[in-house]
């Protein structure tokens, strides 16, 4: 499952499911080749006397099984996100797993945890299907080997992904729990990210131990080390994100919006109230209902001889072009709300009351 802690990798779109592009990362092709080479001797031990071509065919099937398992895992995240009203922009599958990119973060801890745990739940279910197949099928056959592949691939993904450190799914659930208990979403990123760093070091340490004990090949050690390094960077991104968002508390919508002056629809430009200016945009009112926004720099571009001809409605922008934000939004929550609905200007509201206009540029300047 992706978030701001995920790293976008290169790849190509192989299909679309429900309008979501499924991107296959180039690193997966490298992983698939390694799986075919490494897994062929395992198949030879499980199903003796298979021809060489059949060995590599079954090994290739294992690579495809792993790819399908990761896809179903990510679809678990994607479907759950959509059910919670969060858009999904893409699913990427690569050599180190996969991630689902969403349009925004979950608004509440419970939703965040539900989306995070949906992927491992799918993987666990697939693992149980594989175990059922192993129990029902005769051993040392190709179909039994396929069931074994499904069980092993999915159960390993489930167990590792549930470890409580970002950017793993278990880390997202851990972050949601910390967020729920403490009420501090940003600080919870730091703690869950530090846990992810510890898991990354433990992964590399386990690889070194298994290699020194003869349980792991050099290639297996390299793969575990790559996983550990990738996890370290993802966890470090989460720590950086949490610390950065904590500094955003000084960014408050209530401090940055421009108060407005109400101007009736039909008002001529040469009769605008004196308080209308760069720091007081106009809200155009039609029968008591706000319908548009006008700025002084637009009005000021009109030649003086035409100010008596044009009305404020000729230069206003309809309110339909303005997303709204609550006046009490601060810090990371304010940034998340703006990211969810990108625009140059926002209506700042206190419930049903329109308080003013927030310029995105004002937020950017405050962050510098």
C-alpha positions in Angstrom: 0.0 0.0 0.0 1.4 3.3 -1.0 1.4 6.7 0.7 3.7 9.6 0.8 6.4 7.3 2.1 6.4 5.2 -1.1 8.9 5.7 -3.9 7.6 5.8 -7.5 9.5 3.5 -9.8 9.6 3.2 -13.6 7.6 0.6 -15.5 4.9 0.1 -18.1 1.1 -0.3 -18.0 0.1 -3.9 -18.7 -3.7 -3.6 -18.2 -6.4 -1.5 -16.5 -8.8 -2.9 -13.8 -11.8 -0.7 -13.0 -10.0 2.2 -14.6 -6.9 1.7 -12.5 -3.6 1.3 -14.5 -1.6 -1.7 -13.4 2.0 -0.9 -13.9 4.7 -3.6 -14.1 8.0 -2.3 -12.9 11.1 -3.2 -14.8 12.7 -4.6 -11.7 10.1 -7.4 -11.7 11.5 -8.8 -14.9 14.9 -9.1 -13.2 13.2 -10.8 -10.2 11.3 -13.2 -12.4 14.5 -14.3 -14.1 16.1 -14.9 -10.7 13.1 -16.9 -9.5 13.1 -19.2 -12.5 16.8 -20.0 -12.0 16.7 -20.4 -8.2 13.4 -22.3 -8.0 14.1 -24.9 -10.7 16.3 -27.0 -8.3 13.5 -26.8 -5.7 11.0 -28.1 -8.2 13.4 -30.9 -9.1 13.4 -32.0 -5.4 9.6 -31.7 -5.0 8.8 -33.5 -8.3 11.7 -35.8 -9.3 12.5 -36.8 -12.8 10.8 -33.9 -14.5 12.4 -32.9 -17.9 14.5 -29.7 -17.8 11.9 -27.8 -19.9 9.2 -28.8 -17.4 11.3 -27.7 -14.5 11.7 -24.2 -15.9 8.1 -24.1 -16.9 7.0 -24.8 -13.3 9.5 -22.2 -12.1 8.1 -19.7 -14.5 4.6 -20.5 -13.2 5.9 -19.7 -9.7 7.0 -16.3 -10.8 3.6 -15.6 -12.4 1.9 -16.9 -9.2 3.9 -14.5 -7.1 3.0 -11.6 -9.5 -0.7 -12.5 -9.3 -0.5 -12.8 -5.6 1.0 -9.3 -5.2 -1.6 -7.9 -7.6 -4.5 -9.4 -5.6 -2.8 -8.1 -2.4 -2.7 -4.6 -3.9 -6.3 -4.9 -5.2 -7.3 -5.6 -1.6 -5.9 -2.1 -0.7 -7.4 -0.5 -3.8 -10.9 -1.8 -3.4 -11.0 -1.0 0.3 -9.8 2.5 -0.4 -12.5 3.1 -3.0 -15.2 1.8 -0.7 -14.0 4.4 1.8 -14.3 7.1 -0.8 -10.6 7.5 -1.5 -9.5 7.5 -5.2 -6.9 5.1 -6.5 -4.6 6.4 -9.3 -2.4 3.4 -10.0 -1.1 0.0 -8.8 2.6 -0.8 -9.4 4.1 -4.3 -9.2 7.9 -4.6 -9.1 10.7 -6.7 -7.8 10.2 -5.8 -4.2 6.5 -6.1 -4.0 3.9 -3.6 -5.0 2.2 -0.4 -4.0 -1.2 1.3 -4.5 -1.1 5.0 -5.0 -4.2 6.9 -3.7 -5.3 10.4 -4.2 -5.2 11.3 -0.5 -4.5 9.8 2.9 -7.2 8.2 5.0 -9.1 10.9 7.0 -9.4 8.7 10.2 -7.2 6.1 11.9 -9.9 3.3 11.5 -10.1 3.9 7.8 -6.3 3.9 7.5 -5.9 0.6 9.4 -8.7 -1.0 7.4 -7.1 -0.1 4.1 -3.7 -1.2 5.3 -4.9 -4.6 6.6 -7.0 -5.4 3.5 -3.9 -6.4 1.5 -2.5 -8.9 4.1 -6.1 -10.3 4.5 -6.2 -11.2 0.8 -2.7 -12.7 1.0 -3.7 -14.8 4.0 -6.8 -16.1 2.3 -4.8 -17.1 -0.8 -2.3 -18.8 1.5 -5.1 -20.8 3.1 -6.4 -21.8 -0.4 -2.9 -23.0 -1.2 -2.7 -25.1 2.0 -6.1 -26.6 1.3 -4.9 -27.6 -2.2 -1.8 -29.2 -0.7 -3.9 -31.3 1.7 -6.3 -32.3 -1.1 -3.9 -33.1 -3.8 -1.4 -36.0 -4.1 2.1 -34.9 -3.2 5.1 -34.8 -5.5 2.9 -33.8 -8.5 2.9 -30.6 -10.5 -0.5 -29.5 -9.3 0.6 -30.1 -5.7 3.7 -28.0 -6.4 1.5 -25.1 -7.7 -0.6 -25.3 -4.5 2.6 -25.2 -2.5 3.8 -22.2 -4.4 0.5 -20.3 -3.7 0.7 -21.2 0.0 4.4 -20.3 0.5 4.3 -17.1 -1.5 1.2 -15.6 0.1 1.9 -16.7 3.7 5.4 -15.2 3.6 4.0 -12.0 2.2 1.4 -11.9 4.9 3.7 -12.5 7.8 6.4 -10.1 6.7 3.9 -7.4 5.7 2.2 -7.5 9.1 5.4 -6.5 10.9 4.7 -3.2 12.8 7.0 -0.7 10.9 6.5 1.7 8.1 6.3 1.3 5.1 4.9 -2.2 5.6 1.2 -2.7 5.9 1.6 -3.7 9.5 3.4 -0.4 10.0 0.5 1.5 8.6 -1.8 -0.3 11.0 0.6 0.5 13.8 0.7 4.1 12.8 -3.2 4.2 12.8 -3.2 2.7 16.3 -0.7 5.3 17.6 -2.7 8.0 15.8 -5.9 6.8 17.5 -4.4 6.6 20.9 -2.4 9.8 20.9 -4.3 11.9 18.5 -1.0 12.9 17.0 -0.9 11.8 13.4 2.4 13.3 12.6 4.3 12.1 15.6 2.9 8.6 15.0 4.7 8.7 11.6 8.0 9.2 13.4 7.5 6.3 15.8 6.2 3.9 13.1 9.1 4.9 10.9 11.6 4.2 13.6 10.1 0.8 14.0 10.4 0.2 10.3 14.1 1.1 10.5 14.6 -1.5 13.2 12.8 -4.1 11.1 15.1 -3.2 8.1 18.2 -3.7 10.2 16.8 -7.0 11.6 16.1 -8.2 8.0 19.7 -7.6 7.0 20.9 -9.1 10.2 18.8 -12.2 9.7 20.2 -12.6 6.2 23.7 -12.4 7.4 23.0 -15.0 10.2 21.3 -17.4 7.8 24.1 -17.0 5.3 26.9 -17.6 7.8 25.0 -20.7 9.1 24.7 -22.1 5.6 21.0 -21.8 5.4 21.0 -19.1 2.8 22.9 -18.7 -0.5 24.8 -15.6 -1.5 22.1 -14.7 -3.9 19.5 -15.1 -1.1 21.6 -12.8 1.1 21.7 -10.2 -1.6 17.9 -10.3 -2.1 17.3 -9.9 1.7 19.8 -7.1 1.9 18.1 -5.3 -1.0 14.7 -5.7 0.8 16.2 -4.4 4.0 17.8 -1.4 2.3 14.5 -0.6 0.5 12.6 -0.9 3.8 15.2 1.4 5.5 14.7 4.1 3.0 10.9 3.8 3.1 11.0 4.0 6.9 13.3 7.0 6.8 10.9 8.7 4.5 8.2 8.2 7.1 10.3 9.6 9.9 11.2 12.7 7.7 7.5 13.1 6.8 6.4 13.0 10.4 9.0 15.5 11.5 8.2 17.8 8.6 4.5 17.7 9.2 5.0 18.5 12.9 6.6 21.7 11.8 3.6 22.6 9.8 1.5 23.4 12.9 2.3 27.1 12.3 0.4 26.9 9.0 -3.2 27.7 9.9 -6.1 28.5 7.5 -7.5 30.9 10.0 -4.3 33.0 9.8 -3.9 33.0 6.1 -7.3 33.6 4.5 -8.3 37.0 3.1 -11.5 38.4 4.6 -14.1 39.4 2.0 -16.4 42.2 1.3 -19.9 41.5 0.0 -20.9 43.1 -3.2 -24.4 42.8 -4.7 -24.7 41.3 -8.2 -25.1 44.1 -10.7 -22.9 46.6 -8.9 -21.0 48.7 -11.4 -17.2 48.8 -11.1 -17.2 52.5 -10.4 -19.5 51.9 -7.4 -17.5 49.2 -5.6 -17.0 49.7 -1.8 -13.8 51.4 -0.7 -12.7 48.5 1.4 -12.5 46.3 -1.7 -8.8 45.8 -2.5 -5.8 43.4 -2.7 -6.4 42.2 0.9 -10.2 42.2 0.6 -11.6 40.3 -2.4 -15.3 40.6 -3.2 -17.9 38.0 -2.7 -20.6 38.6 -5.2 -24.1 38.2 -3.7 -27.3 37.4 -5.6 -30.4 37.5 -3.5 -28.5 36.7 -0.3 -26.6 33.8 -1.9 -22.8 34.0 -2.8 -22.3 33.3 -6.4 -18.8 34.4 -7.3 -15.4 36.0 -6.4 -13.7 39.1 -7.8 -10.2 40.3 -7.1 -9.0 43.9 -7.3 -6.2 43.2 -9.7 -8.7 42.0 -12.3 -11.0 45.0 -11.7 -8.0 47.3 -11.8 -7.1 46.1 -15.3 -10.3 47.6 -16.7 -9.8 51.1 -18.4 -11.3 53.9 -16.2 -13.7 54.9 -19.0 -15.4 51.5 -18.9 -15.9 51.1 -15.2 -19.3 52.6 -15.5 -20.3 50.1 -18.2 -19.2 46.8 -16.6 -20.7 45.1 -13.6 -18.9 43.0 -11.0 -20.5 39.9 -12.5 -18.5 40.5 -15.7 -15.2 40.0 -13.9 -16.1 37.5 -11.2 -15.2 33.8 -11.1 -18.1 31.4 -10.3 -17.9 29.8 -6.8 -18.1 26.4 -8.6 -14.4 26.8 -9.3 -13.5 27.2 -5.6 -13.1 24.1 -3.4 -13.9 24.8 0.3 -11.8 24.3 3.4 -12.8 24.5 7.1 -11.3 27.5 8.9 -9.9 25.3 11.7 -7.6 23.3 9.5 -4.0 23.4 10.4 -0.6 21.9 9.5 -0.6 18.5 7.7 -4.4 18.3 7.7 -4.6 21.6 5.8 -2.0 20.4 3.3 -3.8 17.1 2.8 -7.1 18.8 2.2 -5.4 21.1 -0.4 -3.7 18.1 -2.1 -7.0 16.3 -2.3 -8.5 19.1 -4.3 -5.8 21.1 -6.0 -6.7 24.7 -6.8 -5.2 28.3 -6.8 -7.9 29.6 -4.4 -10.2 28.1 -1.8 -13.3 29.2 0.1 -12.6 29.2 3.8 -15.8 28.3 5.8 -16.8 28.0 9.4 -19.7 25.5 8.9 -22.1 27.3 6.6 -20.5 30.7 7.1 -18.1 31.9 4.4 -15.1 33.5 6.1 -12.8 34.4 3.3 -10.5 33.3 0.4 -7.3 31.4 0.9 -4.7 31.6 -1.8 -2.6 28.5 -2.3 0.4 30.8 -2.9 0.0 32.2 0.6 0.4 28.7 2.0 3.4 28.1 -0.1 5.0 31.3 1.1 4.4 30.3 4.8 6.1 27.0 4.2 9.3 28.5 2.9 
